[in-house]
Structures are given as structure tokens and as C-alpha cells.
Amino acid sequence: MHNLEANKKVVLAFYETAFRGAPERAASEYAGATYIQHNPRVADGTQGFVAFVRGLLTSFPDMKLMIKRVIAEDDLVVTHAHIVKIPGEPGLAVVDIFRVEGGKVVEHWDVVEPVPSTALNSNGMM
């Protein structure tokens, strides 16, 4: 049996800690000993995660992360977020899927799509 609320909390703490400037702490406190990465631009392991996030934070010091939704089922937690790298730009719509095992984040997938400046509907991506 999975504790869905506990899984959500660990994922939110992992994600928010990392993107608020402390990816090293996020990895050490919330990631498992094994961290499997499915994003082709990021190496496996927590070192790959830290290097990727640290690179983003260095390149985009004013970047903002706004988590809009969190969904949990079994050992998976899905977040739907809006990331704005440069203030005033539309940003990115991001769906992340995290697998949690033993209270730690152990696997990650993501889908990232630029938010267009115009759309054929008025619903928005968030």
C-alpha cells in the first residue's frame, strides 16, 4: 500500500527545494541511493540531477517555478508546472512524473512544452 499524501509531500519538497536554489540539499534529503533519469539531457544519478538544475539556476537566476497540480497513484507522483526562465516570457508547461520508493524519489520522466504566445482557444496550458 502506498501513502499517496506522503509521496506527494516528498516530491514537492524535492522539486521545490531544488528549484528554489538548493539542488544539492534536495538530492541528499529526498532522492534515493539510485536515481534513474529518463530526460535525455540529464545524466542518471543525483549528480546528473544536481548538475542540470544548477546549470538552469546559473543560466536563469530569475527563473520561477509554479506548481499547478499534483496527482498521485501507486508509487507515482505527477506534477503539472509552469516554469518561466526569463520574467515576461510565456515560459514552459512541464509535466514531471516521479517514482517514489521508501519515501525517496528514485525515478523521473518529464515532458516540456513551450507556452505559445497565441492559441486557437482561450483555455491556457495551466
C-alpha positions in Angstrom: 0.0 0.0 0.0 1.3 3.4 -0.9 1.0 6.5 1.2 -0.1 8.9 -1.6 0.0 12.1 0.6 3.5 11.3 1.9 4.6 10.6 -1.7 3.2 14.0 -2.8 5.0 15.8 0.1 8.4 14.2 -0.7 8.1 15.1 -4.4 7.0 18.6 -3.7 9.9 19.1 -1.2 12.4 17.6 -3.7 11.2 19.7 -6.6 10.7 23.0 -4.7 14.0 22.7 -2.7 15.9 22.1 -5.9 14.4 24.9 -8.0 14.5 27.4 -5.1 18.3 27.2 -5.2 19.3 24.1 -3.3 19.5 21.1 -5.7 22.3 19.5 -3.6 20.1 19.5 -0.5 17.1 18.3 -2.5 19.2 15.3 -3.7 20.7 14.5 -0.4 17.4 14.7 1.6 14.8 13.5 -0.9 16.4 11.3 -3.6 17.1 7.6 -3.2 20.5 6.0 -3.4 19.6 5.1 -7.0 18.1 7.9 -9.2 17.0 6.9 -12.7 16.6 9.7 -15.2 14.6 9.5 -18.4 15.2 13.1 -19.6 17.8 12.6 -22.4 19.5 15.9 -21.4 20.2 14.8 -17.9 22.6 12.1 -16.6 21.5 9.3 -14.3 22.1 9.7 -10.6 21.7 12.6 -8.3 24.9 14.1 -9.6 23.3 14.5 -13.0 20.1 16.0 -11.4 22.2 18.5 -9.4 24.3 19.5 -12.4 21.2 20.0 -14.6 19.3 22.1 -12.0 22.4 24.1 -11.0 23.0 24.9 -14.7 19.5 26.2 -15.1 19.7 28.3 -12.0 23.0 29.7 -13.1 21.8 30.5 -16.6 18.4 31.8 -15.5 18.8 33.4 -12.0 15.3 34.9 -12.1 13.6 31.6 -13.1 10.3 30.9 -11.4 8.6 27.6 -10.8 4.9 27.5 -10.1 3.4 24.0 -9.5 -0.2 24.0 -10.6 -1.3 20.4 -9.9 0.0 17.3 -8.1 -1.5 13.9 -8.7 -0.5 10.6 -7.1 -1.3 7.0 -7.9 0.5 3.9 -6.7 4.2 4.8 -6.4 4.0 7.7 -9.0 3.5 11.4 -8.4 2.8 13.7 -11.3 3.3 17.5 -11.2 2.0 20.0 -13.7 4.1 23.1 -13.5 4.7 26.4 -15.2 8.4 27.4 -15.4 9.3 30.9 -16.5 13.0 31.2 -17.2 13.0 34.9 -18.0 10.4 37.2 -16.5 7.9 38.5 -19.0 8.2 35.4 -21.3 5.4 32.9 -21.6 7.6 30.1 -20.2 7.2 26.3 -20.3 4.4 23.9 -19.4 6.1 21.0 -17.7 4.7 17.6 -16.6 7.0 15.6 -14.4 6.5 12.0 -13.3 8.4 10.9 -10.3 8.5 7.4 -8.8 8.8 7.2 -5.1 10.2 4.2 -3.2 10.7 4.0 0.5 9.9 7.7 0.9 12.6 8.8 -1.6 12.4 9.9 -5.2 14.1 7.2 -7.3 13.0 7.8 -10.9 12.0 10.7 -13.1 10.3 11.4 -16.5 9.3 14.7 -18.0 7.5 16.3 -20.9 8.3 20.0 -21.5 6.4 22.3 -24.0 6.9 26.0 -24.6 3.8 28.1 -23.8 2.8 29.8 -27.1 2.1 33.5 -27.2 -1.2 32.8 -29.1 -3.6 29.8 -29.1 -6.6 28.6 -31.0 -8.5 28.5 -27.7 -8.6 30.6 -24.6 -8.1 27.8 -22.1 -4.4 28.2 -21.5 -2.0 25.4 -20.7 -2.0 25.8 -17.0 
